Amino acid sequence: MPTDTKRVRGPEVSQSLSLFRPKPVITSSAADGKTTDGRQRDQVDVRPVFVRCGLISQAKGSAYIEAGNTKLMCCVYGPREMERKDETDMKCGRLMTDMRFAPFSCPERGSWIQGSEEKGLSLMLLESLQPAVCLHKYPRSQIEVNVMVLENNGSVLAHAITCASLALADAGIEMYDLVLGCSIRQDGASYVIDPAYLDETGCSSSSADENQGSLTVAFLPSLNQISGLQSDGEMREETVTAGVRTCIEGCYRLYPVIQQALAKAVRREAPPPSES
């Protein structure tokens, strides 16, 4: 059989990279008051955030966000004419969202395979963004929002909401307000805001405690309104109420960073002042 000279031949024997990667040790972080990445528990201590707009020239608007090791990219296309023409769609525009995980984004391979998880996240992203977009300004049109998770290190839905809102603003889509997302992980009497992947999957308290779960809030800071709320697990009513307030405070801390990123994008696209 002739040798294929155009293809780079791999080694005869290979091993998975995960065998050489050090396994994280999940300690009882609630005892020393620290999260797995060294932040303070039971405080509004969000991860450092890096945001950039207008990275993809082929899209109408785009945004990139990093929160710790969580990395997401969002592209916005449209408004474009709808394919399906009926009376309900002709009165106002339609927002379409699609959220996917890159094959290399998750520690476990099975967590990124397309299925009910990605469809559920796409639906929650749509429900969080739709109240903030002025769809009545775009009759017979559709706006497509595509989010790609490049690295999943926790709180992907919250940061996807923020990244998608930033991309919509970069695309020039009329909105009532920006939408910021923040999440919290409740673990017994302790909580972690903007949890990392190990904080989401680990559990430091006893399994008998029913007050455990996660909460994600989509918030419009200028209007002081909540556009989306997603909860998992079993939490008491007072715990959910306190968690919503904590997430709102986290959104307000993120708001100046988003405003600064939008201002930088506008200055880059603005024409230079003419000399008289």
N, C-alpha and C positions, 0 to 999 in steps of 0.2 A: 504494500500500500504506500503510495507516495506521501512524502512529508509536506504538510501545509506550512510553507515558509512565510506566509503573510500573517500568521497568528503567533502571538507570544505564548510559548509553552510554559505552563506553570510547573512547579516541582512535583515529583512523583508522589511524595507524601507531604501533606500539609495539616496544620492544626488550627483550630479556631482561635481568634485573637482573645476571646473572652476567657480562655484558660490562663492567659498571662496577665489579665487585668486584675488588680487587687480587689477583693470583695469588700464592699463597705460593711462596716460593723455598726449595727443599730444599737446604740446604748440607751439607757434610760435618761433621755435628755430632759425630761420633766424634773428630775431630781436636782440638776445643777442649773435649771432655768435657761438652758440654751437649746436651740434647734440643731439639726444635724449639720447645718452649714455655719453655725456659730452665732446666729442672731438671738436676740432675747425673745423668750416666750412671754405670752400674756401682755405684750406691748405692740403698738402699731409700728413695727419695725419691718418695713417692706424691703425687698431686695433692691440693690442699685439697678437703675434702668437706663438703657441706651436706646434712643429712638432716632430714626432717619427717614425722610420722605423722598419720593421721586427717584428711586434707584433703578426702576425698570422703565426704559423709554418706550417699549411697545405697548404698555398699559396706559389707560387714561389717568390713573393714579395708583401709587404704590407706597408701601410703608414697610419698614423693618424694625423689629423690636427685640431687645435682649433684656431679660430680667434674670440676673444670675446666669445660669447655664441654659435657661429656656430661651429658644430662638425661634422666631416666627417671621414669615414673609406674607404680605397680602397684596393682591393686585385687583384693581377695579376696572371693569370694561363697561362701556356704555355712557349715557343711555343710547340704546339702539332699538330699532323697531321690533315689535313683538312678532313672533311667528304665528301664534294663535290669535285670531281676531274674534272676540265676542264682546258683547255690550259691557260686561263687568270690567274687562281689562282695558277698554277704550277710555273709561272715565278717569283713571289714574294709572300711574306706572306700577311696575311690579319689581320687587327686590328678590334676587336669587342669591343664595349663599351656598358655598361648598367648602368644607373644611376637611383636609386630608393630612395624613402623617407620612413623612418621608420614610423609606424603608430603613434608613439608618438612624431614625430619630429616637427610638425607644430601646431601653436595655433588653427587653424581651421581644423576640421577633413576632410573636403572635398578637401583640398589642397594636400593631400598625396595619394589620390586614383589614381591607375595606369590609365593613359590615355594619351592624346596628350601632356600634359605638360612633363611627364617623357620621353616620346619618343623624344620630341623635344630637351630636355636637353641632352639626350644620343647622338643624332645626332650632336649637337653643340660641345659636348665633343670629339666626334670622329674627326670632322673637325679640331679641335684645336690641337689634339695630332698627327694625322697622318703625317703631314709634318716633324715632329721631329724624327720619328722612322725609322730606317734603315730596311725597310721591305724587300728590295732585299737581305738581308743577311739570310732571313728565307723562302726559297722557299717551297711551298706546306705545309705551316704551318700557324696556326692561333694563335693569342695572344688575350686573353680575359681580359678585364679591367672591374671590377665591383666596383661601387661606391655606398656606402650607406650613406645617410644623416641621422645622428643621432639626430641632432637638427638644425632647420632652424631659424637662426637669421640674415638672410640677406646675400647677395653675395655668394650664394651657388654654382653657376656655376663657378665663378672665383676661389674659393677655391677647387672645385672639379678638375679643370684643374691642379692646383698646386699639389694636393694630388695624382692624377693619374700619373703625371709625376714623382713624387718622388717614387711611388710604382714601376713604370717601371724601374727606375734606380736601385732600391733595388733588382729587379728580375734579373738584369744583362742583360737586353735587350739593344742592341746597339742603341744609339741615337745620332743625330747630336748635340743636346743641350737639356737642360732642358726647360720645358714650364711652365711659371709662369702666373697666371691669376690675374687680378685686375679689379674692377668695379667702376663706378662712377654714382651718381644720380644727375641729373640736375634739379633744381627747380627754374625756372625763371633766375635771374641773379646770383643765389647762387648755389653751388654744394657741395656734400658730397662724399668723396672718401671712398671706402670700406663701403658702407652704411649698417646699421643694418636693422632689419625687419621693425621697425617703420619708419625709414627714407625712406625705399623703398615704403611703402604703404601710408605714410602720405604726405600731401601737404600743405606747409606753405604759398605759394604765391597765388595770385588770380587765379581762374580757367580760366580766360580769357587769361592768358599768354600762348602762344603756345610753348615757349622754355622750355619744360618739357620732361623728358625721362631718360632712363638709358642706360649705355654703358658698355660692358664687352670686355676686350682685352686679348688675349692670346699672350704672348711675349717670344721670345727666347733671353735671355740677352747676351749671349756670341756672337751670330751671329748678334745681333741688328736687328732682323726681327720679324714681326708680323705674327703669324700663324693662328689667328682666331679673328673675330670681330663680335660682336652681339649687335644690337641696338634696343631699344623699345621706342616708343613715338615720339614726334615731336620736333626736335632740329634744329637750324640753322647750316649752314655749318661751320661757324667759331667756333661755340660751340662744334661741333663734333671734329674738328681738335684740339682744345684746350683740350678737354676731353681725346683724345687718348694720347696726350703728358703727361697729368697728370697721366693716368693709367700706362704709361711706367715708369715714375718716381716712382710710387708706386711699380712696379715690381722690380726695382733696389733696393729699400729699403728692399724688402722681400728676395732678392737673398742671402745675407750673412747668413740668418737664415736657408735657405734650404741647402746651402753648408755645414754648420756646422752639420746639422742633418745627411747628407750623410756621412760626415767624421766620426761621432760617430758610425754609423752603420758599416762602414768598419772596424773600430778599434775593435768593438765587435766581428766581424766574423773572423778577422785575427788571425792566430795561434800565440801563444806566442813565442818570440824569443828564439832560442835554446842557451843553455849555453855551451861555448867552454871549 
